[in-house]
Amino acid sequence: MTTLAERQVCLGLLHAAIGGGARQAAACELLGLSVRTIQRWDSGETLRSDQRPLQHHVPAHKFTQEERATVLAVANSAEFAHLPPSQIVPILADQQRYIGSESTIYRILRAAGLLQHRRAERPAQARKKPKALCATAPNQLYSWDITYLPTTLQGKSFYLYVFLDVFSRKIVGWQVFFEESSQNASDLMQDICQREQINRDQVVLHSDNGSSMKGATMLATLQNLGVATSFSRPAVSNDNPYSESLFKTLKYRPMQLPKPFDDLLAARQWATQV
């Protein structure tokens, strides 16, 4: 709805344009208004405001100040001060008492500035969204992860380490190991930096929060190599999408994984072929 002041400004601009020789229809189109709207606004000696009556209806069931005070007194009492409204309401229902719905109690507490963490547990922590990483050329941003490869020995798996260049999608390094450790990742990363001729402060390495990724050996190696680290947010599974997508394609394409591998050599030969 256009206010009276806005209508006055529009009519002033329109009259000035028409006085300068512009056509009314073209001036109205430029203002985004129809000619009929301008005629309605400009009818009579004075510009009329909106004549529609406006009434604010108060809901019949709106809480009174006394009822709000009762809700605050109950919610802040020694019995319920440590409980959220979702638990206060059913407890009161067992006592044949009703002071308001769960959403009403939440709304009253929020209006009073009393909507704080009330459970006997650690409150949820707000985590900032990490800074977006952008690669404009190869060897600027790497992503890496580890996936399991089945073996014929029950309860034992081989571990496939893959380092991916995010810009070019080139696999800059991979290896299959007997065990998962930060030492294996450290050795592989040193080979990659030497083979790709990586300089200090050139590459950012992104990964999830696995023990191999955050192990002291791996972190010390990255610091010595001048490679910056980037990690996924806790409990956010899609913060390392490139490596996850690579493993999905690797394991679930039409030529799927063969039968469980008998030894490490067979697993490495398969990884070389794919």
N, C-alpha and C positions, 0 to 999 in steps of 0.2 A: 504494500500500500504506500502510495506516494504522499509525503507530508505536505502541509500547506506551504512551507518555506521552499520545498523542492519544486512545487508547482509554480510558484512565483518566479523562481530562477529560470525554469524552462520557458515560461511565457515571455520573460524579458529577452531571452536569447532568440526566441522565435520572432518576436516583433522587430528586434534589431536586424535579423536576417532578411525579413520581408521588406523592411524599410530600405535595405541596401540593394533590393532588386531580386532577391531570391524567391522562388516559388514556394508556396506554403506546403505543398505535398513533399517536395524535396527536403525542405527544412525539417518537417515532421519525421521523415524517414531517417534523417541524420541523427535526430534525437532518440530514435527508437520508439516513437509514439505514433498513434494513428491520428488522422485528421479529425475524426469524430471525438476522440478524447480531448484534443485541444479545444474543439468547439464547446464541449461540455464544461471544461474548466473556465473558459473565457466568456461564458454566457452571463449576461447581467452586467451591472455597473461595477461590482466588486467580485474578486475571486473568492469562491466559496470553498470552505473546508469540507471534510468528510462529514456528512450529516447523519450517518448511521449511529444509532445509540449503542453505547458499549457498557455492558454490565458485567461485573465480576461476581460470579456466583460462588458462595461459600458452601462446600459440601456439608450436607446435613450431619454426616458422621465424623466430621473433623474433630480431632482430639482437642479438648479444652486444656487450659494451662494446668488445671489440677490433675488431669489424666496424664499429661506429659511429666509432671512432677512425680507422679506415682511410678511411672515407668523408670525414670532416672533413679528414684530411691531404691526400687527393687533391683535394678541392674547393677547398682553400685553397693549393694548391701554385702555384708561379709559372706553370705551364702552363695551369692552369684557373681561377685566381682571378678572371679577368675574364669568365668564361663562365657562363651559367646552366646548370642541370642538363639542360635540354632539348638543349643542345649537348655537354655533357660525356659523356652516355651514348653517343651515336653515335660520338664520337671514340674512346672506350674500346673500343667494339665493333670498330672497325677495327683496334685494337691487340690484339684477342683477349683483352680484359680485361672483367670484369663485377664491379662492386662493389655494385650495387643498381639498382633501377628509378628512373626519373625522379621519380616521386611519393615514393619512399622517401628519395631524396637531399634533395628539398625538405623533407620532414618532419623529417629529422635536422638540417638547417641551421636550420630554424625553431625547433626545440627548443633549439638551442645559441645562439640569438640572432644567427645569422650570415646570415639571409636578407635581404640588402640588394641594391640595384640593382647588377648585375654586368656589364651590357652597356656597350659603348663608345659610348654615346649618352646624350642628356639623359633623365633619368628622368621618368616621367609625373607631372604635378602634380595634386594633388587640388584640385578647385574646389568652393567652397561653393555650395550651392543659394541662388539669390538670394531676397531677401525677397519674399513674395507681395504683389502689389498688388491692392487691392480698391476698387471704385468703388461708392458708395452713392447717387450722383446723377449727372446729366449734367454734362459739363465738369469732370470730376475726373481721368479717365484716357483718354488718346488712344493709339491705335496707328496706325502708318503704315508704308508700304512702297512700293516702286516695281516696276512690271512692264513687260515689253516689249510693244510693239504692232508687228506686222509692217508693212512698207512695200513698195512696188513697186521700190524701189532695193535691189539686192542688197547685203547686208552692212550695211544701215542700218536702225535701228529707232527708233520714237518711244518716249517714256518716260512712262508714266501714273503720276502721284503721287496717292496717296489717303490722306487722314487720316480715321480712324474713331473715333467716340466709343464706347468699350467698353461703357458702361452702356446707352445708348439705341440703339446700332448706327447712329446717324445719321452720314452722311458729312459731316463738318464742312468739308471742303475737298478739292478735287481740281484737277488740271490736267495737260495733255499738253504735253510739251516736246520740243524737238529733241535735247537732250542731257541727260545725267545729271550733276548737279552739286549741291554743297551750297548754292550761291547760289540756285538755283531753289527748293530746299527752304526756305531762309531767307525768301525773298520770300513764298512761299505761307503759311508759318507766321505771318508778321506780319499778313497779310490775315485769317487765321483768328482770331487773337487780337483784332483790331479788330472783326471782324464779330460774334464770339460774346461780346464784352465780357469778355475773360478778365483777371482781376486777377493780380497777382504771387503766386507760391506757391499757385496754385489748381490747376494742371494738372500731371500727370506724363505725359511723352511717351515711349512705349515703341517700340523699333524693333530691327532686327537690327544687325549690325556693319558695314554697308556704308560705302563711302567717303563717300557723300553724307550719311549719318546722323552720321558722326563727323568730318566736315570742319570746319575751323577756323571758317569763316563761319557754318555752322549752329550750332555750339556757342556761338559768341559771341552770336548772335542770341537763342538760348534763355536764355542767362545774362542778357542785357539785359531780356528779357521776364519773367524770373522763373519760367521753366518748368523743372521738374526733369526729368532724363533717366533713362531706364532702358533697358538694352541686353540682348540675348539673350546667353546663355553661348556661348563659342566652340565651334563644331562641334556645337551643339545646334539642330537644324532646327525643332523644334516649340516654341520659346520665344516665337514671335510668331504664335500660331495664328489670331487674329482677322483679321489682314490676309491671311494665307495662305488662309484659308477664303473670304474675300471675293473674292479673285482667282480661286480655283477656281470659285466660283459664276458669276463674271462671264464667264469664258472657256469654260466647259464646260456651260453650261445648254443647253436645246434650241435657243434662238436663239443660235448660236455667233457667234464673230467673223466679220465679212464677209471678203471677199477683202482682200489687203494694201492698205493705205491709200495713195492717190496723194499726198496732202499732209496737212499738219498740221490744216487746217480740217476735212477729212473725219474725221480721228481724233477731233477734239474734238466734232464733231456726233454721232458714234456714242456717245461717252462721255456726252453730255448725254441721249441717248435711253434709255440703259440705266440 
